[in-house]
């Protein structure tokens, strides 16, 4: 896998330019090289604590988005069920550990 500066690459089955049907690598980012360089510069200037806090905030935001989706899909569920569903999904196909049921 490449560094953040070079971006991630996904291998996606496509018809290919030659119509060969092989898997071709393509960038997994729509970020321009200039914006990517600026992002990397900003991240490097941040302290470890700032980067950890940013990651925590992003994680909490993602969890809240998931909870909103779950509530929309299951309006009849109690909050305990909404809170448990991401755990169930994370452990699929295995059942939740006994302490989390």
N, C-alpha and C positions, 0 to 999 in steps of 0.2 A: 504494500500500500504506500502511496506517495505521501510526502509531507503536506502540511496545511498549505504551504506556499504553492505547491504544484497541484493541489486539489485532489479530490477523490475521483476514481474512475470506476464506472459501472460497466460490466460486460453484459450486453443485451443482444439476444438473438434478433437479427434483422436480415432483410433480404440482401443487405450490403450493396455497395455501389456497383459491384460486379455481378450482383444477383446470385452470389454464391451460397446464400443461406447460412453462412458461418456466423459465429459470435464475434462481434466487433466491440472494441473498447470505445467508450465515449465519456466525455467529462460529465460528472455528476453535479455540476454547479453552473448556474446561470450568472454567476458573479464575474464581472469584468476583471481582467488582471490588475488594473489600477485600483479598483475597489478592494480586491483581495489583498493587495500589498498594503493598503491603508489599514484594513482590518487586522492583518498580522502585526503591523507596527503598533497599533493601539493595544492589542493583546499582550505584546512583549513589554509594553510600558506599564502594564498593570502589575500590581503586587500579587503574590500567590493568594493572599487573603481575598483580594478583589476578584480574582478569577474564580475562586471557590464560591464566593457569594453570588457571582453571576451565574455559575452553573446551578447552584441551589435555586435561585430565582427562576431560571429556565425550567428546572425540573418541577417546581411547584406550579408554575404556569401550565405546563403540559398536563400535570395531574388534574388541575382544575378544568382544563378543556375536556379531558376525558370524562370527568364527572358530569359536566354539562351535557355531553353527548349521551351518556348513560341515563341521565334523568329524562332527556327528551325521548329516548327509546323505551324507557320503563317508568312512566310517570306514577305508576302505582307503587313503586318500590320505596321502602323506608331508607333513611340515610345510611343505616348500617349495611344494607344490601348494595347501595351505590358505592360505598367505600370498599366493600369486599370484592366487587366485580373486577376492578383492575388487577387485584391479586390473583383471582381465578384465571383471568386471561393470561397473566404472566407465567402461570404454572401449567397451562395446558400442554399436553393432554393429561398430565398428572393431576390428581385431585389436590386440593389445598392441604397443607400440613394440618394435623389434628388441632394444634393450638390456634389456628386461624379460622376454623369452621364456626 
